[in-house]
Amino acid sequence: MIADKILGNLYWEKSPIQKKIVSVPFEWFETDKHRILKIADDGTELGIQIDETLSDGDVLAVTPQAIYAVQIKKSKLIRIAVDSMEEMGRLGFELGNRHLSLQITCKDITIPYDEPTYLYLIRIGFYPQVVEAVFTDYIVCKAHGATHSHTHEHEHHHHDGEGHHHEH
């Protein structure tokens, strides 16, 4: 079965759903892939060709018997509570240097789990918690994107003795 557009979202529907709902499991980091093959919980193969990021509950296909919808799996995450804007700024600075995708609320930041980052956060004075949750509504780090520009000075050895620099 091919899914080439989002047909709705289970969580936005106002009327009761009359068909069987079949989950199509995704890891959080797969939701922005534009072409992916997935196996639904009932064994149905779905070739997904959608040019937008998928959300939990997005309907990918409807058959006479069932509705096939995205189910984002729970992941191991790090949640760091903050009590002030100063803490939020410091934490944002530290995490920004790691180019992580993150979820920000007014009281905490949540990131995908990795042990070095978890231990680093403890070492610099934060109190991270490891949680199992669905990672949604996150900001994707687009490090070194097309709008990021800077000048590098490079030393090149030329036979004519002249150096030059490049602008990126």
C-alpha positions in Angstrom: 0.0 0.0 0.0 1.3 3.5 -0.9 0.7 6.5 1.4 1.4 9.8 -0.4 -0.5 12.3 1.8 -1.8 12.7 5.3 -5.5 12.0 5.4 -6.2 13.5 8.8 -5.3 12.9 12.4 -7.0 10.6 14.9 -6.6 13.1 17.7 -8.2 15.9 15.7 -11.3 14.0 14.8 -14.5 15.2 16.5 -16.8 12.3 15.5 -16.3 8.7 16.8 -14.2 6.5 14.6 -16.1 3.5 13.3 -13.3 1.4 11.9 -10.5 -0.6 13.4 -7.4 1.5 14.0 -4.1 -0.2 13.0 -0.9 1.4 14.3 2.1 2.1 12.0 5.0 2.3 14.5 7.6 5.0 14.0 10.7 6.0 16.0 10.7 9.7 16.6 13.7 10.3 14.3 11.8 8.6 11.4 8.9 11.0 11.2 10.7 13.5 8.9 11.9 10.9 6.4 10.1 11.6 3.1 10.4 8.1 1.8 10.2 5.1 4.1 8.9 1.5 4.1 7.0 0.6 7.3 5.1 -2.5 8.5 1.8 -1.8 10.3 0.9 -3.8 13.4 -1.3 -6.1 11.2 1.6 -6.9 8.9 0.6 -4.6 6.1 3.5 -3.0 4.2 3.2 0.8 3.7 5.4 2.7 1.3 5.3 6.2 2.6 6.1 9.1 0.3 5.1 12.2 2.2 6.9 15.5 2.0 6.1 16.7 5.5 6.9 15.6 9.0 4.5 13.1 10.4 2.8 13.5 13.8 1.4 11.0 16.2 -2.1 9.9 15.0 -1.6 11.0 11.4 -3.8 8.9 9.1 -1.8 7.3 6.3 -4.3 5.1 4.7 -8.0 4.0 4.9 -9.4 0.7 3.7 -12.9 -0.6 4.0 -11.8 -2.5 7.1 -9.2 -0.2 8.8 -7.5 3.1 9.4 -3.7 3.0 9.3 -2.2 5.7 11.6 1.2 6.8 12.8 2.1 5.7 16.3 5.3 7.3 17.6 7.0 4.8 19.9 8.2 5.8 23.4 11.9 6.5 23.6 14.5 6.8 26.3 14.9 10.6 26.9 16.6 13.0 29.2 14.4 15.7 30.8 16.1 18.6 32.6 14.0 20.8 34.8 14.8 24.6 35.0 13.8 27.1 37.6 14.8 30.4 36.0 15.5 32.0 32.7 19.2 32.1 33.6 19.2 28.3 34.0 17.2 27.9 30.7 19.7 30.1 28.9 22.7 28.3 30.3 21.2 24.9 29.5 20.2 26.0 26.0 23.8 27.2 25.4 25.3 23.9 26.6 22.9 21.7 24.6 23.1 24.0 21.5 26.8 23.2 21.2 25.8 19.5 20.9 23.4 20.1 18.0 20.7 18.0 19.6 17.0 17.9 18.7 15.1 19.2 21.7 11.7 19.9 23.1 11.3 23.1 25.2 8.6 24.0 27.6 8.6 26.8 30.1 9.8 24.5 32.9 12.1 21.9 31.2 14.0 20.8 28.2 13.8 17.2 26.9 16.4 15.6 24.6 17.1 12.1 23.2 19.1 10.0 25.7 22.7 9.4 25.3 25.0 8.6 28.3 27.8 11.1 27.6 25.3 14.0 27.5 23.5 12.7 30.7 26.8 12.5 32.6 27.9 15.9 31.3 24.7 17.6 32.5 25.2 16.2 36.0 28.9 17.3 36.0 27.9 20.9 35.1 25.3 21.1 37.9 22.0 20.1 36.4 19.7 17.3 37.6 18.6 15.4 34.5 16.0 12.6 34.7 15.8 9.7 32.4 12.2 9.1 31.2 10.4 6.9 28.7 8.0 9.1 26.6 6.9 9.9 23.1 9.3 12.5 21.7 7.1 14.9 19.7 6.9 18.7 19.0 10.7 18.9 19.1 13.0 21.4 17.4 15.4 19.9 14.9 18.9 21.3 15.0 19.8 22.4 11.6 23.5 23.0 12.3 25.5 24.7 9.6 22.5 25.3 7.3 22.6 27.4 4.1 22.1 30.7 6.0 25.1 30.1 8.3 28.0 32.0 6.8 31.5 32.8 8.0 35.0 33.4 6.6 37.9 31.0 7.0 41.5 31.9 6.4 43.4 29.0 4.9 47.1 28.9 4.3 47.9 27.3 1.0 51.3 26.6 -0.4 51.6 27.9 -3.9 54.6 27.7 -6.1 54.3 31.4 -6.9 54.6 32.3 -3.2 51.2 34.0 -2.9 48.6 32.9 -0.3 44.8 33.5 -0.5 41.6 33.0 1.5 38.2 31.5 0.8 34.8 32.8 1.9 32.1 30.3 2.6 
